[in-house]
């Protein structure tokens, strides 16, 4: 298969930030007496795209308090992103090879302020032509809205587009949008169901043969 453009997921796929988001969320919820485990995070958030704050509501935390907790968590996570964001192995090599040859966009469920901080901390922003963040859509992954927006913005036919994802709910979104999706599981997401993926990668470098040099 050969493609003409790529829609990259960000967290987990390009950068190893899932553990930062998990720890920020876990700590803030614990302060309100709501306890989540890594297993819950993987099974509910990474597989299904569930909301940790919706879970807090279901545990009897008042809505106003949940909003306060969300604000604190988002701020704590942002501060962590300002300090250090590890880029996954193979990412820079792959982006360098494709830069200015293959149009590339980001499709992420992250808030734009978090995404832009990741780009600032890592310097990866120069590689991408556009980004679709949680703030830009009504429905985030696993809903296909963000991927459909990316496809429309790209100007390519769907068969020319490749999505790269590291989670089950991201894969679900890409496939629901009618796109080819390669999955690259991580330490956090490797127990997700990737049976719907067109290809399962061990490293993002493996996409390079699918693009003309």
GIKA-V649275 format. One record per residue. N is the residue number from 0. NEAR is the number of other ideal C-beta (glycine too) atoms within 12 Angstrom. Layout:
n | near
N | NEAR
N | NEAR
//
This chain:
n | near
0 | 16
1 | 17
2 | 33
3 | 25
4 | 35
5 | 44
6 | 49
7 | 48
8 | 51
9 | 48
10 | 45
11 | 45
12 | 47
13 | 44
14 | 40
15 | 28
16 | 38
17 | 38
18 | 26
19 | 32
20 | 37
21 | 32
22 | 21
23 | 30
24 | 37
25 | 30
26 | 22
27 | 32
28 | 35
29 | 21
30 | 19
31 | 29
32 | 14
33 | 27
34 | 20
35 | 32
36 | 18
37 | 22
38 | 16
39 | 22
40 | 33
41 | 30
42 | 23
43 | 25
44 | 37
45 | 43
46 | 28
47 | 26
48 | 30
49 | 27
50 | 25
51 | 37
52 | 29
53 | 20
54 | 28
55 | 32
56 | 22
57 | 17
58 | 21
59 | 13
60 | 25
61 | 14
62 | 15
63 | 13
64 | 22
65 | 26
66 | 18
67 | 20
68 | 34
69 | 28
70 | 18
71 | 23
72 | 35
73 | 28
74 | 20
75 | 25
76 | 35
77 | 28
78 | 18
79 | 27
80 | 32
81 | 19
82 | 16
83 | 17
84 | 34
85 | 25
86 | 28
87 | 35
88 | 21
89 | 22
90 | 36
91 | 22
92 | 19
93 | 34
94 | 34
95 | 21
96 | 24
97 | 32
98 | 21
99 | 13
100 | 19
101 | 32
102 | 28
103 | 41
104 | 36
105 | 43
106 | 50
107 | 46
108 | 42
109 | 40
110 | 28
111 | 22
112 | 22
113 | 36
114 | 38
115 | 25
116 | 31
117 | 43
118 | 30
119 | 18
120 | 25
121 | 29
122 | 18
123 | 32
124 | 25
125 | 15
126 | 31
127 | 35
128 | 24
129 | 27
130 | 35
131 | 38
132 | 31
133 | 29
134 | 20
135 | 26
136 | 26
137 | 12
138 | 21
139 | 30
140 | 46
141 | 30
142 | 24
143 | 33
144 | 24
145 | 43
146 | 44
147 | 28
148 | 30
149 | 41
150 | 35
151 | 22
152 | 23
153 | 32
154 | 16
155 | 24
156 | 15
157 | 26
158 | 16
159 | 24
160 | 38
161 | 45
162 | 49
163 | 50
164 | 52
165 | 46
166 | 44
167 | 37
168 | 39
169 | 50
170 | 43
171 | 32
172 | 38
173 | 43
174 | 28
175 | 25
176 | 33
177 | 18
178 | 38
179 | 34
180 | 45
181 | 40
182 | 39
183 | 40
184 | 34
185 | 34
186 | 20
187 | 31
188 | 35
189 | 21
190 | 18
191 | 35
192 | 22
193 | 30
194 | 15
195 | 25
196 | 29
197 | 25
198 | 26
199 | 24
200 | 30
201 | 18
202 | 21
203 | 38
204 | 24
205 | 21
206 | 38
207 | 25
208 | 18
209 | 28
210 | 25
211 | 13
212 | 10
//
